[in-house]
Amino acid sequence: MPNRDHPSATSPDTIYANPLAEVSRFTFDERVVDVFPDMIKRSVPGYATIINMIGNLAERYAQANSNCYDLGCSLGAATLAMRHRIQAANCKIIGVDNSAAMIARCQQVIAADSGEVPVELVEAAIQQVAINNASMAVLNFTLQFISVEERLPTLSAICDGLNPGGVLILSEKVAFDDEPHQQLMTELHHNFKRANGYSDLEIAQKRAAIENYLIPETLDAHRQRLRQAGFSSVDVWFQCFNFASLIAIK
């Protein structure tokens, strides 16, 4: 059994292992917090690579005397990746999440970490947080949970708050216009989850929980919106099945 007193302790994800009479909408509550590292590792292909690269990009793009934002920080994986690689002087990381349970556990994770870059955690919807003097912002599988109508204003506010040369890393589950390709990517993703120990029941119930809540879009839609928001250079740097990460430069 994991040691629950340790901030990095995690349990195996069994939330959807048993048949549920009614599958409620997915929420980032205490149950999910307890299993989140296991859930994300077994559900998102390439997640560790994306987190590692966020650290590399922070080393490259973090500017002295600026802020770096982790928007939708959950338990702080991207925050820690940035914290351990930033070389620029007088940087500050601001992690934002609207889940009280996530922020509470993330506070413990950050407190136990030995990194020296200061971190401020804010419990709020990312649409409500002003982005100021930023050299880097991360939306790591966050935008997909925001209503489609709010996505452009959110990205425009981020771009406005970035300094010249600043970057946004946008990681998302994506959709495809071509239906056979969409079906193929879905099947490959489900096979990935099966290979990581999820049953067909777990896959089906999790899918029902996020349906009409996690709204994926095509890569072209993301590219066009990022350019409309004011970014001058936009493209994909990572993709595996129906998961991708884009880098947008102001």
PyMOL commands that set and color helices and strands:
alter all, ss='L'
color gray80, all
select helices_A, chain A and resi 30-43+47-61+77-83+100-112+126-128+143-145+148-161+179-195+200-210+219-229
alter helices_A, ss='H'
color red, helices_A
select strands_A, chain A and resi 67-71+92-97+119-123+134-140+162-173+233-240+243-249
alter strands_A, ss='S'
color yellow, strands_A
deselect
rebuild
show_as cartoon
